[in-house]
Amino acid sequence: MLPPSRSSRPRRLAAVLATVAGLLASTAGAATAAPAPRSCSFACVPDTVVLDGLHLAGNKIGLMAGNPALRTSLSNLLKQADDALTKGPWTVVDKERVPPSGDKHDYLSLAPYYWPSQPKTPENPQGCPYVDRDGQVNPEMKNVPDKADRLVAFTSIYQLSLAWYYTGKAEYAQRAALDLRTWFLDAATKMNPNLNFAQGIPCKTDGRGIGIIEFSYTFTQVLDAARILEAGAPGWTKAEGKAFRGWSADFLTWLRTSKNGTDEAKATNNHGTFYDLLTAATASYVGQRDLARTIVRDSGKTRIDHQIAADGGQPEESTRTRTYHYHTFNLVALTRLAQLGKHLGVDLWSYRNPQGGSIFAAVDHLLPAATGAAPWPLPDIHFIQYAALDSVHAAADAGDWKAWAAAGRIPAPPGGDLFPVRPAAEQLDDVSTT
């Protein structure tokens, strides 16, 4: 049996939701009681940015019907959300090192692959100059906690919002709202809407456009989380939603006008793809849908034309020391861009470049190694087989029958396969490399 076609699945799911909602309305009787507080019923379809809100609503029906894959996936998600309830909240001001601006509200991180080349002495305490060792993470970067805190904070916000959506338990939404307020909104703890000092290199530069990638998909998860909370979550107010949209709009302006932002836009490898994802998703969230649509549409020519060969290989990612990781990582950006495009009326899944390369071709190129049927043909100093799983799932959902047939033969990551209940690709091989 082949996977459902891209065109038929949304219509069928919408019909199911409409039928179930109609049955509920017909059996509810006359509404004589006071209106219920604003909430997200089981048939609620959140206006998500990358995630498919209709898919999420369909999952609720599947869970009620006892779908075992969904139940297992939700159980794994809730374990992580329960853990997130006990941690945080996180803030960029909770660091010892002060950014070059003198303001701890500015995000700060160090380039992961740069190492001191000289012995550290009183005259040269940092061991400068720093040199690039591609794929080898300098442990010194952990002395600046913003990057690690950002990853766990944004992941927690995302998981907690989804946990509330599926269970209706207020504590999940309230904690997600607290984490959002602490990182983005509260005057004492909020981050300034810029990445001026991301991935700096000691003795060389305070920050680089390349550092924007640290936000480039995790922030888009936060945007989806905010949209889910806006569907009636307790603890997240309309005023806070408006304030977060304002923060996001300011961040979008910085992304599109700063030197770091314009530098990253010119990148031809995964950095450029993730820049497009970040700017398009943020534009969509703040209501600049025409801009978002243009970015996604143009990414066919600006990214896929250059990045994907006829056989699905990715030449830009093939010269790295971790080639499999970077092939899968760039696909996270491409598949999320395609999912975002669906909301904007742009079909990036069907785009083929003049050589015949496409997102589907790039996914299919990974399948022999991802399933264990054949070794990965390029060097990779730390091959992680399951890294491709989410992008394979995403392609299967979009109609790639080869991906659909292969997905069940790819091992799940240590925390379980969460894609069924949060159906958008993530970087599953969690390494400080990007």
Buried (B, 14 or more C-beta within 10 A) or exposed (E): EEBBEBEEBBEEBBEBBEEBBEEEEEEEEEEEEEEEEEEBEBBBBBEBBBBBBBBBBBBBBBBEEEBEEBBBBBEBBBBBBBEBBEEBBBBBBEBEEEBEBEEBBBBBBBBBBBBBEEEEEEEEEEBBBBEEBEBBBBEBBEEBBBBBBBBBBBBBBBBBBBBBBBBBBEBBBBBBBBBBBBBBBEEEBBBBBBBBBBBBBBEEEBBBBBBBBBBBBBBBBBBBBBBBBBBBBBBBBEEBBEBBBBBBBBBBBBBBEBEBBEBBBEBEBBBBBBBBBBBBBBBBBBEBBEBBBBBBBEBBEBBBBBBBBEEBBBEBBBEBBBBBBBBBBBBBBBBBBBBBBBBBEBBBBBBBBEEEBBBBBBBBBBBBBBBEEEEBEBBBEEBBBBBBBBBBBBBBBBBBBBBBBBBEEBEBBEEBBBBBBBBBBBBBBBBBBB
